[in-house]
């Protein structure tokens, strides 16, 4: 119905995903940047066209239509009953990380992250004067676990002011359980550590798993939590810059909002507003169909690699459409692995080392493409690895 198998040419749209960054990317299948190669939901397309037909594109406010859409989606899909007053809008989750640092972490103070992790977590801490403290995830039987002892010891440092959580986790694909989140929250509460939770992939959760906003655990946990969400990943509208930052604690919210206003980041453009409203009020059927298709892509990848490329290890997917692949058995350095995949296999993935030192030997593959494209990429990797055997 929604033509997820349709291959759409993005080469003339200035899409970040398809613009070669080096000669090595020529003729590569680009499966790196975290957006989808699927057409957005028809309801979103129609809402944008309808708005364009009123040919005045001036300053636009977030009316109750916008807030009701966000509140309705979070309540219906995630059983989290949020309030309009909690929501601070911003043009993205990464800018919200920067605002968080500037609001609560003074130069030289510290923030904890759990690598391997989406690179802007570390860069936003460092570029805003903070010191990055790593609590590396532990790989056990193809599954990442949190080292809670190490986390607690580091949280006890008085210089640690903030913990940056990613739920679901990018790139490891974990959807943290309620029990894991409660242990994180208890440690942060005991040590006066604020939590910033990047939940941008919150909707993209696979069968058998449930996303829990950490702020929903209890009023005490909500009081120390800044939660960042967006429709961007779920509905492939990341090019429309919009994020919703939920902060229940009025004191924290006011401090965050003051920084947002001081940086001039408190407005949204007209199209992100319309796209978000349409996504959350009319896009559910498309989203469910997309997730069913994504589960098929995931099944293809796991079965293909397990049967035909045993040198590569796959992770069971809990959340996100980003597949974390373990190439360490090939014995290649990060640079050699990148060159091998781009020059020999002609597949362009994210380098694991960019997610932290414990990402060396891994690569991240974006599953959100037509199945024929995923199949071709897998066959290219298989052929290159066969030739290397």
C-alpha angles and dihedrals in degrees: 000000000000098000099233087164091062113110108219120199108233097170094103097046099074088243110175090222096063103036108104113237093193140005088265090070093063110121092000121138103240111225099151120085110076101245129100130255089217127106111255118255113289089238090060093047091049093048092052094048091047092052092047090056089069093072100210114093102181134142110318131199129214101249127190087274088069098043093043090053093052094044092047094051095049091047097046100039101033106019090237111138105207130177131229092239091060094061123095112181121217138167094256148342095256092057087051089057089055092048090050091053093048092048102048112010118071121206108284095021120115143245128191126227133176111228144232080069143150103284100237090068091069095035095051091051094048098040090053094054100264130128117240116229114192126213098183118213115242118235112220121171094334092313131101119231131184119248095224095179091056091043092053094047091052094044089057091067105105089218090064107095104160142035119202112209126190113204116203089026121243117233102004095058095226120150101204114233123236089251093053092047092049091053090050091048094048091054092048092047092050092051103038093247118153119223125224108190117196101203098165091131092047096125097047100085125142129227114289095029134089129204114227120190104227089221089062093065095085142327090260092056092044088054092065099036136097109192121197122198137161140177088229100098097033095053103025094247098122089130087068100074110223136131134172116219112198116203118167096183106086093206092053092042093052092049091049092047092051090056091046090053093044089056093045093240101124100100132082125207119247097252098054088053094053093042093051093048092050093046095052098039103035107014103075097100091050091048093051091048091048091052091051089052091046091053087054090052090049091050090050092051095047095046095043096049095042092051103034110021104038091163087072119068122211129208120227105250119239100161146351124042090255116107117209111211128193112218096164093115088069088068094224127145116240091261092046091049092050092049092045094054096041100039101032106025094029092221121132113212133158114271112245093216089066088067093058140295092289088059092070110125093022132100132196119228122195108224095190098103136096110288092243089059092049090047092051092049092051092049091050091052091047092051093048093049092046090055090050095051 
